[in-house]
Amino acid sequence: MATKRAVREAPQRYAMVPTLVDSNVLIDVLGDDPRWADWSLDQLDRLGQQAPLVINPLILAELSPRYERASELEDALSGLPLKREALPWDAAFLAGQAFKLYRGAKGAVAGRARSPLPDFYIGAHALLRGMRLLTRDAKRYQTYYPKLEIIAP
């Protein structure tokens, strides 16, 4: 893994709710992004000391194009204290409703909406499970999930 330092293991007892980690934060760390890797590592370390860090299958899917084999991705993630969680079934409806609002928003050009549906699933997952969301793409999540606690630059 191309990180400048390892993220510490989280303690057994946690003071806060878990944090769902958006793929853009993990891409920063795994790719050692010159602008964002330090911020992302600091957040993972700080939040990981407070509560579990969580990813879901969509986040894993968004990371996978960077690797040729699943085992390579697994190796890259092995240095991070990430808990895997399935998507809640109820997130499907909530994500679809948020996506519908997004696609129909004033100023959106038909067929040119840029946010993929998986981002809305990620927000719905965090909201339904009472998690915080660590992301660098706060605006969209704040707009469509205003009750979601977001950690962003």
Residue, then its C-alpha position, 0 to 999 in steps of 0.5 A: m500500500a502506498t501510504k505514508r503511515a499506517v492507520r492505527e487499529a481502532p480500540q475495542r470500545y468506541a465513543m461514537v457511531p461508525t463511519l462509512v468511508d466513501s471510495n474517494v477517500l480510499i482512492d486518495v490513500l491507496g493512490d497516495d494522492p499528493r493533495w488529499a492523501d494526508w487529509s484522508l489518512d488523518q481522517l481515517d486515523r482519527l475516526g477509526q479511533q472513535a468507531p468502526l470504519v465501514i465499507n460496502p460492496l458498492i464502495l469496493a466496486e468503485l475501487s476495483p477498476r484500479y486493480e487487475r485482480a480481486s486479490e490485489l485489491e484485498d491486499a491494498l485494503s488489508g492495511l486499513p481497519l475496514k469493516r465490511e457491511a452489506l447494503p440494507w435492503d431499504a436503502a434501494f428505495l431511498a437511493g432511488q428516490a434521491f436519484k429521482l430528485y437529482r435527475g429532475a433537479k432544476g438546471a439538470v440537463a436530461g441524460r447528463a446528470r453526472s452522479p451515478l446511482p451508487d453514490f445515492y446508495i452510499g448515502a442511503h446506507a449511511l443514513l439508514r444505519g445511523m452512520r457518519l459519512l467520510t467523503r470529499d464530495a459533501k455537497r451532493y450528500q448534504t443536498y439529498y440527505p440533509k440529516l446525514e452527518i458528513i465529515a468532509p474538507 
